[in-house]
Amino acid sequence: MLRQKLQSGAFVITAEVTPPLAASRDAVLKRADALNGLADAVNVTDAASARVSVSSFAAAAILAQAGIEPVAQMTCRDRNRIALAGDLLGAAAQGVTNFLILHGDDPRTGDMPEAKPVFDLDSRGVMAMARDMRDLGTLPSGRNIDPRPDFHIGCADAPSDPAEDWLPTGLEAKSAAGADFAQTQFCFDIEIARRYFARLGEAGITRRMKFIVGVGPLLSVRQARFMNDNLYGVSIPPSIMERMERAGDERAEGRAICVELMGALAEVDGISGVHIMAPMQSAEAIAATIKTSGLRG
């Protein structure tokens, strides 16, 4: 299990897939089948970019039943605390224990822009509720849960180059709210990663939380520029941009860069794994990246 591997000190690999817009169990499995036996866990997104898909809880349950360990992403955007608690329990009852708690994208950017955001609880509030459901066996109302769920609670993070006076106050708050692990935004700069995790180590955060750092195989220099300019927390170094520009086969170069980063990140103190995201690519592309990395046998 992901939790046990992280606790053992093993270097883990997780991957992200988007559930389909299809009322089909087979369609859900098709999105993740190629990762079975390669990724330690597979994240299923929760209406990513505020676009409708099979619910992350249903998709995660389908993967769990098929022997693929899921991480169910859960946003605060669409549910009040009653629905959040019910979905957490419902997923746990079907063998889902890993949850990545997120804020959620603005509905105005999605495929139903007239949808009303909820945000009854923020991400820390959901983490704290999940923590108390697990550790105390109670709902916020005080009602007892029997048997209590065994949640493995995750949060989001974005590695950055820390200023001299920077303090990890956000991560401290997430840790206090119950976060056991963090999966991060894309990190393409190994030097920034080294400096960032050194500071987290100095603050003691890496002793309390496990960090799985976001990476991904770039498709093209055009995609790299778009991500650098438009994705929050993403900074792609000029050296990578230059490599992509010079490459005869941009897709192959993007995979090579990702593989190199995976190997380098595995050597950084405080990093417990990598989380592979591949926008506009299939699970097969992620699987090929994992196989090429040599981190799986």
N, C-alpha and C positions, 0 to 999 in steps of 0.2 A: 504493500500500500504506500501511497505517496507520503503520508505522515511518517510512517516507520522508516522509509528510505531517507527522508530529510533528517530525522532524528539520529539515524545511524552515521550520518556524515557522508553518505553517498552523494555523488554529483548527479542530479536528476535532469531529465529532459521532459518538458511538457510542451504541448502544441495546442493551437487554437483552431477551431472550425466554427463555421456559421451554420446553424441548422437550416434546412431548406424551407421554402414556402410550398409545402406539400403535406397532405394528410396521409403520410406513408411512413411506417416503421422502416421499411427497406431503404427509403430515400435518406432517412437519418443515418442509418448504418453505413450507407455508401460514402457519406461525407468523412467517416472516420476509420473505415476498415483498414486502409493502408497503414495506419499508425499502430494497429494492434501488435503488441510485442516489441515495438520500437520506442514509443513514448511511454513514460511512466504514468502519465495521466493526460487526458484530452479535455481542454476547456470547450464548453459550448456557450456561445454568446447569448445575451438576453436582449433580443431586439436591437442589435447593434446598429448604430447610426439612426436609431429610432425608426427602424424598418421592421415590419412584421415578419416573423418566421415561426416555425414550431417553437413552443415555449422551451426555455432552457431547462426547466425542471423535467418536462416530459422527455426531452432529448437526452438529458443526463440519465434518467431512469432506463431508457432504451439501451444506452451504452453499457450501463452497469449490468443489465440482464444479459448482455452479450459478452461479458467478461472484459470490457474496456473500462478502466477506472476513469470516471469523469470528474471534472471540476465544473460545477454549475455556477455560471455568473448570475448575479442578482443585482438589479438596479433598484434604486429608491424611487425612480421616476413614475412607475405605473401602479403602485399598490399602497394602500394604507397599512397600518401595523397589524390589523387583523388578517389581511390577505398575506402579508409578508410572513407572519408566524405560521399560518396555515400551510403556505407553500414550503417553508422550511421543514415542517413536520412531514408533509406529504412526500417530499423528496427523500427525507431520511428513512421513511417507512419503506421505500423502494430501493434502499441500498446506497443512496447518495450521501456522502459525508463531507466532501470538499466543497466549499463555497467561496467564491470571490465576490466580495461586496463592493459595488461601484455606485457612483452618483447617477450615471445615465446621461445619454445625449439629449439635447433639447428636441422635443417633438416637432418643433417648427422646421427642423432640418430633415425630417423623415418623410415617409410615404403617406402619412396621415397628419398633415401639419395642423389640422384643427383639433387634434387630441389635446386633452387637458392634462398637464403634468400634476402629479400628486405630491411627492416629497413630504409625506407625513413625518417620516424620520429621515435624517441624513445618513450617510454611510456609517459614521461612527455609532449612531443610534441603533442601526440594524445590527452592527457587530456586537454592541453591548447587549442587545436583546438576545441574539443567538448565544452569546457567552453565558448569560444567565439561564437560558433554557437548557444549556448543556451542564453547567457547573452547579446550579441551584435546583434545576428541574422545575422551574416556575416560569409562567408568563409574566409580563409587566403588571397584570392585574392581580398577581399572587396565586392564580390557579396552578395546581400541581400537574406536572406532566409525568405519566407513568406508563412505560419506561421513558426515561429522559433520552434525548438524542445525543449522539457523540460527534458533534460538529468539529470539523477542521476549518478554521476561519481564516480567510485571506483578505488582503487589502491591495490597493494599487499604489504604485510609487513611480517616480520619474527621476532617475539619476541625473545629477547636474554637477557642474563644477562649483564646489562650495567656496563662498567668500570666507575671508578670515574670521568674520564674526558670525558665520552661519551656524545655526543650531537646528537639529532635527525635531523641531517641536511638533510638526504634523505627524511624523512617525511615532513619536512618543505618545501622542494622544491616541493613535490607532492601536498601538500596543496596549495601552491602558484599557481600551475598549474591548480588547479580547483578540486582536489579530495575532495569529500564530505564524503566518507567512505572508510574503508580499510577492506579487508578480509585477514586473515593471514595464514601463513604456520601452520602445526600442532604444537600445544603447549601441551606437555604432562607433563610439570613441573609447578605446580601451584605456587611454590615459585618464580621461574623465572618470571612468569606472574605478580605476585604481585609487584616485584621490577621493572620490565620493565614499567608497567603502572603507577606506582608511579612517575617514572622519566618523562614519557610523560605528566602526570598531572602537574608536576612542570614546565615543559616547555610550558604549555598551549595548547598542541596539542589536547588533548582530549576534549577541549572546541570547537575546530574548525572542528574536524573529529570524526566520529563514528567508533568504532572498533569492528569487528566481528571475534572472535578468532577461528582458525581452531582446530578441534578435530576429533576423529574417533575411531570406534570400531576395535581393533586389532584382526586379525584372529588367530595369533599364535606367539610364541616367535621367530620363524624363521623370520616372517614378521617384527616383532619389531626390530630385529637385523639388517635386511636389511635396513629398514628406517633410523635407527640411524646411520648407516655407509654410506649411499648413498644419502640421500635426504638433499639438502641444507637447513640449518636452523633448522633441526630436531634434538632434543636431548631428548632421552628417559631415565629417571632416572633409576639407578640400582634397586630401590625398585619396579618399574613396571616390569622390566625384571625378577626379582625374583618371583613376583606374577605369571607372565605368565609361568615361568618354573615349578612352583609348582602346577599349576592348572590341575585338572583332565580333565576339559573341557575348553580348551584354548579360544575357540570362546566366550563362555559364560563369561569367566573372562575378556576378552577384552571388551565386551560390558559393563560389570559392572564397569570397570575402566573408560570407556568413560562417563558413566552416573555420576559417582562420580566427574569427572572433570567438567562436564557441571554444576553441582550444585555449585561447588566451584568457578568456573569462574563467575557465576551469582552474586556472592557476592563481586567481585573485582571492586573497583571504576575505572571508565574509560573504562570498557568493556560493550558493548551494546548488545552483543549476541554471539552465537556460530555458526560456519560454519562446518557442518559435511561432511567429506570426507571419503569414504569407498572403497579404492582400491580393486579390485577383488571381490566386493560384490554388491548386488543389491539394488535398492531403497527400497525394502521390509526390508532389514537389517537396513537401516537408519531409516525407519519408526518405526521399533521395538525398536530401541534405543531411539527415541524421546518419544514414548509411555511409555517406562520404566522410563525415566527421571523424569516424573511427572511435567515437565515444560509446558505441554499442558493439563491443566485441570486434 
